[in-house]
Amino acid sequence: MPIQSMYSATKAALNGLTLSLRSELWDENICLSTVIPGTTATPMWEGMAPANAITAEESARGILQGIAENERIVIVTDEDRDGATNCFRPGGGPSWDEYLLGVARKRKSGIKGAL
């Protein structure tokens, strides 16, 4: 998301590390999953969570289900699953650029919870 460069970079690094360790530790019966919990209404949002935010309980249920099924990547919400499926699709670039530019502009203007 725009205006979250450091957050995005650390998430990407954590994803790469987790996926690498999953293969490295598999034979020792240590299973790892990358978790994409969805936009979750937590105190981080300071009471301004977006309308599409899920509860912490919904997020936890989705995570636990994915872990129980040993999913490589646990994606809790359909919206995030769609985003993950389409964000690197070559033909989807213009629509993603337009969406993210709109989010960046809203956040730069001080609109909290802009997604």
C-alpha positions as CSV (number, residue, x, y, z in Angstrom):
1,M,0.0,0.0,0.0
2,P,1.1,3.5,-0.6
3,I,2.7,5.5,2.2
4,Q,3.9,2.2,3.8
5,S,7.2,1.6,2.0
6,M,9.1,0.3,5.1
7,Y,6.1,-1.9,6.1
8,S,5.9,-3.3,2.6
9,A,9.6,-4.0,2.4
10,T,9.7,-5.9,5.7
11,K,6.6,-7.9,4.7
12,A,8.3,-8.8,1.4
13,A,11.5,-9.9,3.2
14,L,9.5,-11.9,5.7
15,N,7.6,-13.7,2.9
16,G,10.8,-14.6,1.1
17,L,12.5,-15.8,4.3
18,T,9.5,-17.9,5.3
19,L,9.2,-19.5,1.9
20,S,12.9,-20.4,1.9
21,L,12.8,-21.8,5.4
22,R,9.7,-23.9,4.6
23,S,11.8,-25.9,2.1
24,E,14.9,-25.9,4.2
25,L,13.2,-27.2,7.3
26,W,10.6,-29.5,5.7
27,D,12.7,-32.7,6.3
28,E,13.0,-31.9,10.0
29,N,9.2,-31.8,10.2
30,I,9.1,-28.1,10.8
31,C,6.3,-26.5,8.8
32,L,6.2,-22.8,8.0
33,S,3.5,-20.8,6.3
34,T,3.3,-17.2,5.1
35,V,0.2,-15.5,6.6
36,I,-1.7,-12.7,5.0
37,P,-4.3,-12.1,7.7
38,G,-6.4,-9.5,5.9
39,T,-7.2,-6.0,7.0
40,T,-8.0,-6.6,10.7
41,A,-9.7,-4.1,13.0
42,T,-7.0,-3.7,15.7
43,P,-5.9,-0.8,17.8
44,M,-3.3,0.0,15.1
45,W,-6.2,1.6,13.2
46,E,-7.0,3.9,16.1
47,G,-10.8,3.3,15.7
48,M,-10.7,4.2,12.0
49,A,-10.5,0.7,10.5
50,P,-11.9,0.5,6.9
51,A,-15.3,-0.9,6.4
52,N,-13.9,-4.1,4.9
53,A,-11.8,-4.9,8.0
54,I,-12.4,-8.2,9.7
55,T,-12.4,-8.9,13.4
56,A,-9.3,-10.3,15.1
57,E,-11.3,-13.5,15.7
58,E,-12.2,-13.9,12.0
59,S,-8.5,-13.4,11.2
60,A,-7.4,-15.9,13.8
61,R,-9.9,-18.5,12.5
62,G,-8.7,-18.2,9.0
63,I,-5.0,-18.4,10.0
64,L,-5.6,-21.4,12.2
65,Q,-7.5,-23.2,9.4
66,G,-4.7,-22.5,6.9
67,I,-2.0,-23.7,9.4
68,A,-4.0,-26.8,10.1
69,E,-4.0,-27.5,6.3
70,N,-0.3,-26.7,6.1
71,E,-0.9,-24.1,3.4
72,R,2.2,-22.5,2.0
73,I,0.5,-19.1,2.0
74,V,-2.5,-18.6,4.2
75,I,-4.6,-15.8,2.7
76,V,-7.6,-15.1,5.0
77,T,-9.9,-12.9,3.0
78,D,-11.2,-13.2,-0.5
79,E,-10.2,-9.6,-1.2
80,D,-6.6,-10.4,-0.4
81,R,-6.7,-13.6,-2.4
82,D,-7.9,-11.7,-5.4
83,G,-5.2,-9.1,-4.9
84,A,-2.5,-11.7,-4.5
85,T,-3.7,-13.4,-7.7
86,N,-3.9,-10.3,-9.8
87,C,-1.3,-7.8,-8.6
88,F,1.5,-9.2,-10.7
89,R,-0.7,-10.2,-13.7
90,P,0.7,-8.2,-16.6
91,G,-2.7,-7.1,-18.0
92,G,-3.8,-5.9,-14.6
93,G,-1.1,-3.2,-14.2
94,P,-3.1,-0.1,-15.3
95,S,-6.1,-0.9,-12.9
96,W,-3.8,-1.6,-10.0
97,D,-1.8,1.6,-10.7
98,E,-5.0,3.6,-10.8
99,Y,-6.2,2.1,-7.5
100,L,-2.9,2.5,-5.6
101,L,-2.5,6.0,-6.9
102,G,-5.9,6.9,-5.5
103,V,-5.0,5.3,-2.1
104,A,-1.7,7.2,-2.1
105,R,-3.4,10.5,-2.8
106,K,-6.0,9.9,0.0
107,R,-3.4,9.0,2.5
108,K,-1.2,12.0,1.6
109,S,-4.2,14.2,2.2
110,G,-4.7,12.8,5.6
111,I,-7.6,10.5,5.1
112,K,-7.2,7.7,7.6
113,G,-8.1,4.1,6.8
114,A,-7.9,4.8,3.0
115,L,-7.8,1.5,1.1
